[in-house]
Amino acid sequence: MNLLTGEFRNSLDEKGRLSLPARLRGELEGTSFVLTQGVDRCLWLFPPEQWAILSRKLMDSTSLFQAKARLVQRRILAPAQEVDVDKLGRVSVPQSLREWAGLTKECVILGITKYIEIWDAEVYRKYMDENESEFLSAAEELGGLTL
């Protein structure tokens, strides 16, 4: 798998299917992926090998006896569903995940190197607007980062 990057916009169809951009599909191997609730009211779409790494690390680094760990497990691992990309490059987003993320019609699809985020376009716009100053602060903290 190469790096998944880019920001794209596509619409959910009446059956809850979302076309993945051809550029991202070209970087993905296989047709089966894992879709789950992400952080910040978006969905995360993982290639199976990346999902296996994340879920294993999450389980290995948490305890069933810690309330916060159980909360994260229930929020990230439990709602995860395997989805397939059809021949037209569409993924069917389960209704429970569509509702949780507030996906209506227009969606933003982001390639984040090893996974994909799926946002409702309006939710994403509001998120970016509300977090601009926090982004600037976070970018400033990376001042020592060199290429």
SESE-647979 format. One line per field, with one value per residue: x, y, z of N, C-alpha, C in turn. Coordinates in nm, 2 decimals, decimal comma, padded with zeros to 4 digits. Each point is the difference from the previous one (the first is absolute). Layout:
n_px <- [X_...] .
n_py <- [Y_...] .
n_pz <- [Z_...] .
ca_px <- [X_...] .
ca_py <- [Y_...] .
ca_pz <- [Z_...] .
c_px <- [X_...] .
c_py <- [Y_...] .
c_pz <- [Z_...] .
end
This chain:
n_px <- [00,08_-00,03_00,04_-00,10_-00,01_-00,05_-00,07_-00,11_-00,09_-00,09_-00,10_-00,07_-00,02_-00,11_00,10_00,05_00,02_00,13_00,02_00,10_00,07_00,01_00,04_-00,10_-00,10_00,07_-00,01_-00,13_00,03_-00,06_-00,11_00,07_-00,08_00,05_-00,13_00,04_-00,05_00,03_00,09_-00,06_-00,08_00,11_00,00_00,05_00,06_00,02_00,12_-00,03_00,12_-00,05_-00,12_00,07_00,08_-00,09_-00,08_00,11_00,05_-00,12_-00,02_00,12_-00,04_-00,11_-00,08_-00,05_00,09_00,02_-00,07_00,11_00,07_-00,09_-00,01_00,13_00,00_-00,10_00,07_00,12_00,02_-00,09_-00,01_00,13_-00,01_00,01_00,05_-00,07_00,10_-00,12_-00,05_-00,09_00,07_-00,12_00,00_-00,06_-00,04_00,02_-00,13_00,03_00,09_-00,09_-00,08_00,09_00,04_-00,14_00,04_-00,01_00,05_00,04_00,11_00,08_00,09_00,06_00,11_00,02_00,07_-00,06_-00,08_-00,13_-00,02_-00,13_-00,03_-00,10_-00,02_-00,12_00,00_00,06_-00,08_-00,10_00,04_00,02_-00,11_-00,06_00,08_-00,02_-00,04_-00,07_-00,03_-00,02_-00,06_-00,06_-00,02_-00,03_-00,07_-00,03_00,02_00,02_-00,11_00,09_00,02] .
n_py <- [-00,12_00,10_00,12_00,00_00,08_00,12_00,10_-00,07_00,02_-00,07_-00,05_-00,01_-00,12_-00,02_-00,09_00,12_00,00_00,00_00,08_-00,09_00,11_00,00_00,12_00,00_-00,04_00,08_00,05_-00,04_-00,10_-00,08_-00,07_-00,05_00,08_00,07_00,02_00,10_00,02_00,12_00,09_00,09_-00,10_-00,07_-00,06_-00,11_00,00_-00,13_-00,01_-00,13_00,01_00,12_-00,05_-00,10_00,09_00,09_-00,09_-00,06_00,12_00,03_-00,12_00,00_00,12_-00,08_00,03_-00,12_00,02_00,07_00,09_00,08_-00,10_-00,04_00,13_00,01_-00,11_00,04_00,11_-00,07_-00,10_00,03_00,12_-00,05_00,02_-00,12_00,07_-00,02_00,02_00,05_-00,05_00,08_-00,06_-00,05_00,06_-00,10_00,12_-00,09_-00,01_-00,09_-00,02_00,00_-00,06_-00,09_-00,01_-00,01_-00,11_00,11_00,10_00,12_-00,07_00,01_-00,04_-00,03_00,00_-00,07_-00,02_-00,05_00,10_-00,01_00,13_-00,02_00,12_00,04_00,05_00,02_-00,12_-00,04_00,08_-00,04_-00,12_00,02_00,07_-00,09_-00,07_00,11_00,07_-00,11_-00,01_00,13_-00,02_-00,11_00,08_00,10_-00,09_-00,02_00,12_-00,10_-00,03_-00,09_00,04] .
n_pz <- [00,00_-00,09_00,00_00,09_-00,10_00,05_-00,04_00,01_-00,09_00,06_-00,07_00,12_-00,05_-00,06_-00,03_00,02_-00,13_00,02_-00,11_00,01_00,02_-00,13_00,03_00,09_-00,09_-00,08_00,12_00,00_00,08_-00,08_00,04_00,11_00,07_00,10_00,03_00,07_00,12_-00,04_00,01_00,07_00,02_-00,02_-00,12_00,05_-00,11_00,04_-00,07_-00,03_-00,06_-00,03_-00,02_-00,05_-00,06_-00,04_-00,04_-00,05_-00,05_-00,04_-00,04_-00,06_-00,02_00,01_00,11_00,00_00,09_-00,11_00,06_00,00_00,03_00,09_00,04_-00,01_00,06_00,08_00,00_00,00_00,09_00,09_-00,04_00,00_-00,13_-00,05_-00,10_-00,11_-00,09_-00,06_-00,11_00,05_00,10_00,02_00,12_00,05_00,05_00,09_00,01_00,09_-00,09_-00,10_00,08_00,05_-00,13_00,00_-00,07_-00,08_-00,07_00,02_-00,04_00,10_-00,09_00,11_-00,08_00,11_-00,11_00,11_00,00_-00,01_00,00_00,05_-00,05_00,07_-00,11_00,05_00,05_-00,11_-00,08_00,08_-00,01_-00,12_-00,01_00,08_-00,08_-00,07_00,10_00,03_-00,13_00,00_00,12_-00,05_-00,11_00,08_00,07_-00,13_00,05_00,08_-00,06_-00,04_-00,12] .
ca_px <- [-00,08_00,07_-00,06_-00,13_00,00_-00,09_-00,13_-00,10_-00,14_-00,10_-00,13_-00,07_-00,12_-00,13_00,02_00,11_00,13_00,09_00,11_00,13_00,07_00,08_00,14_00,02_-00,02_00,12_00,10_-00,05_00,01_-00,11_-00,13_-00,07_00,06_-00,07_-00,05_-00,04_-00,01_00,12_00,00_-00,05_-00,12_00,02_00,02_00,13_00,01_00,13_00,03_00,00_00,13_00,02_-00,10_00,05_00,11_-00,07_-00,08_00,09_00,07_-00,10_-00,02_00,12_00,04_-00,11_-00,04_-00,15_-00,03_00,01_-00,13_00,03_00,04_-00,12_-00,07_00,07_-00,02_-00,14_-00,03_00,08_00,00_-00,13_-00,08_00,07_-00,06_00,07_-00,07_00,06_-00,01_-00,05_00,07_-00,01_00,08_-00,08_-00,01_-00,13_00,02_-00,12_-00,09_00,04_00,12_-00,04_-00,07_00,09_00,09_-00,08_00,01_-00,13_00,02_00,14_00,10_00,15_00,08_00,14_00,10_00,08_00,12_-00,02_-00,15_-00,09_-00,11_-00,12_-00,07_-00,11_00,06_-00,03_00,07_00,14_00,02_-00,01_00,11_00,12_-00,02_00,01_00,13_00,11_00,10_00,07_00,09_00,11_00,08_00,06_00,11_00,11_00,07_00,08_00,11_00,13_-00,01_00,08_-00,01] .
ca_py <- [00,12_00,12_00,10_00,05_00,15_00,08_00,04_-00,02_00,01_-00,09_00,00_-00,13_-00,02_-00,03_-00,13_00,02_-00,03_00,11_-00,03_00,04_00,06_-00,09_00,02_-00,08_-00,14_-00,04_-00,02_-00,11_-00,14_-00,08_00,07_-00,01_00,10_00,01_00,14_00,02_00,14_00,06_00,10_00,13_-00,02_-00,05_-00,14_-00,04_-00,11_-00,06_-00,13_-00,10_-00,01_00,11_-00,03_-00,11_00,06_00,09_-00,07_-00,08_00,09_00,05_-00,10_-00,03_00,11_00,04_-00,10_-00,01_00,05_00,15_00,05_00,08_-00,10_-00,06_00,10_00,01_-00,13_00,00_00,10_-00,02_-00,14_-00,07_00,03_-00,03_-00,09_-00,03_00,05_-00,03_00,09_-00,07_00,01_00,14_00,07_00,05_-00,07_00,01_00,05_-00,04_00,10_00,04_00,08_00,12_00,08_00,05_00,10_00,10_00,00_00,02_-00,02_00,04_-00,05_00,03_-00,12_00,04_-00,10_00,03_-00,08_-00,15_-00,03_00,10_00,05_00,04_00,10_00,07_00,12_00,11_-00,03_00,02_00,14_00,06_-00,05_00,07_00,14_00,01_-00,05_00,06_00,05_-00,11_-00,05_00,09_-00,03_-00,13_00,01_00,07_-00,10_-00,08_00,09_-00,06_-00,10_00,03_-00,10] .
ca_pz <- [00,00_00,00_00,09_-00,03_00,03_-00,09_00,04_-00,11_00,03_-00,07_00,06_00,03_-00,08_00,08_00,07_00,10_-00,06_-00,03_-00,09_00,04_-00,12_-00,08_00,05_00,12_-00,03_-00,07_00,10_00,09_-00,05_00,04_-00,01_00,13_00,10_00,12_00,02_00,14_00,05_00,02_00,10_-00,05_-00,08_-00,14_-00,01_-00,04_-00,09_00,01_-00,06_00,10_00,07_00,09_00,10_00,09_00,08_00,09_00,10_00,08_00,09_00,09_00,10_00,08_00,08_00,09_00,09_00,02_00,14_00,00_-00,06_-00,13_-00,10_-00,05_-00,08_-00,13_-00,07_-00,05_-00,09_-00,12_-00,04_-00,01_-00,12_-00,13_-00,09_-00,12_-00,11_-00,13_-00,10_-00,12_-00,12_-00,04_00,09_00,11_00,12_00,07_00,13_00,08_00,05_00,13_-00,01_-00,07_00,10_00,10_-00,05_-00,06_-00,14_-00,07_-00,15_-00,04_00,09_-00,03_00,01_00,02_00,02_00,11_-00,01_00,01_00,01_-00,06_00,08_-00,07_00,07_-00,06_-00,05_00,09_00,13_-00,03_-00,01_00,13_00,08_-00,05_00,04_00,14_00,05_-00,07_00,10_00,06_-00,10_-00,01_00,12_-00,02_-00,10_00,07_00,09_-00,09_-00,05_00,00_-00,10_-00,11_-00,11] .
c_px <- [00,09_-00,07_-00,13_-00,01_-00,10_-00,13_-00,09_-00,14_-00,08_-00,13_-00,04_-00,11_-00,12_00,01_00,11_00,13_00,08_00,11_00,13_00,07_00,10_00,15_00,03_-00,01_00,13_00,11_-00,03_00,02_-00,13_-00,13_-00,08_00,08_-00,08_-00,04_-00,05_-00,02_00,14_-00,01_-00,05_-00,12_00,02_00,01_00,15_-00,01_00,14_00,02_00,01_00,13_00,02_-00,10_00,05_00,11_-00,07_-00,07_00,08_00,07_-00,10_-00,03_00,12_00,03_-00,10_-00,04_-00,16_-00,05_00,01_-00,12_00,03_00,04_-00,12_-00,08_00,06_-00,02_-00,14_-00,02_00,07_-00,01_-00,14_-00,08_00,06_-00,08_00,08_-00,09_00,08_-00,02_-00,04_00,08_00,00_00,08_-00,08_00,00_-00,14_00,02_-00,12_-00,07_00,05_00,13_-00,04_-00,07_00,10_00,09_-00,08_00,01_-00,14_00,02_00,14_00,10_00,14_00,07_00,15_00,09_00,10_00,12_-00,03_-00,15_-00,07_-00,10_-00,11_-00,08_-00,12_00,06_-00,02_00,06_00,15_00,03_00,00_00,12_00,13_-00,01_00,03_00,14_00,11_00,11_00,07_00,10_00,13_00,09_00,07_00,11_00,12_00,09_00,09_00,12_00,14_00,01_00,08_-00,02_00,13] .
c_py <- [00,12_00,10_00,05_00,15_00,06_00,03_00,00_00,02_-00,09_00,00_-00,15_-00,02_-00,04_-00,13_00,01_-00,05_00,12_-00,05_00,04_00,06_-00,10_00,01_-00,08_-00,15_-00,06_-00,03_-00,12_-00,13_-00,07_00,08_-00,01_00,09_00,00_00,14_00,01_00,15_00,05_00,10_00,13_-00,02_-00,03_-00,16_-00,03_-00,13_-00,05_-00,11_-00,10_-00,01_00,12_-00,01_-00,10_00,06_00,09_-00,08_-00,08_00,09_00,06_-00,11_-00,03_00,11_00,05_-00,12_00,00_00,05_00,15_00,05_00,08_-00,10_-00,07_00,09_00,01_-00,13_00,00_00,10_-00,02_-00,14_-00,06_00,04_-00,03_-00,10_-00,02_00,05_-00,03_00,12_-00,07_00,03_00,15_00,09_00,06_-00,09_00,03_00,03_-00,05_00,11_00,05_00,09_00,13_00,10_00,06_00,12_00,12_00,02_00,02_-00,03_00,03_-00,04_00,05_-00,13_00,04_-00,12_00,04_-00,10_-00,15_-00,03_00,12_00,05_00,04_00,09_00,05_00,14_00,12_-00,02_00,03_00,15_00,07_-00,04_00,08_00,14_00,01_-00,03_00,07_00,05_-00,11_-00,06_00,09_-00,02_-00,13_00,01_00,07_-00,09_-00,09_00,07_-00,07_-00,12_00,04_-00,11_-00,06] .
c_pz <- [00,00_00,10_-00,05_00,04_-00,10_00,07_-00,11_00,05_-00,09_00,08_00,03_-00,10_00,09_00,07_00,11_-00,05_-00,03_-00,09_00,05_-00,12_-00,06_00,05_00,13_-00,02_-00,06_00,10_00,09_-00,07_00,05_-00,01_00,13_00,10_00,13_00,02_00,15_00,03_00,03_00,12_-00,08_-00,10_-00,15_00,01_-00,05_-00,09_-00,01_-00,09_00,11_00,08_00,09_00,11_00,10_00,10_00,11_00,11_00,10_00,10_00,11_00,11_00,09_00,09_00,10_00,08_00,00_00,13_00,01_-00,07_-00,13_-00,11_-00,06_-00,09_-00,14_-00,08_-00,05_-00,11_-00,13_-00,06_-00,02_-00,12_-00,13_-00,08_-00,13_-00,11_-00,13_-00,09_-00,12_-00,13_-00,05_00,10_00,12_00,12_00,06_00,14_00,09_00,07_00,14_00,00_-00,07_00,11_00,10_-00,05_-00,06_-00,15_-00,06_-00,15_-00,04_00,10_-00,04_00,04_00,01_00,00_00,10_00,01_00,01_00,02_-00,06_00,10_-00,09_00,09_-00,07_-00,04_00,09_00,14_-00,01_00,00_00,14_00,09_-00,04_00,05_00,15_00,06_-00,07_00,10_00,07_-00,10_00,00_00,12_-00,01_-00,10_00,06_00,08_-00,08_-00,06_-00,01_-00,10_-00,13_-00,11_-00,04] .
end
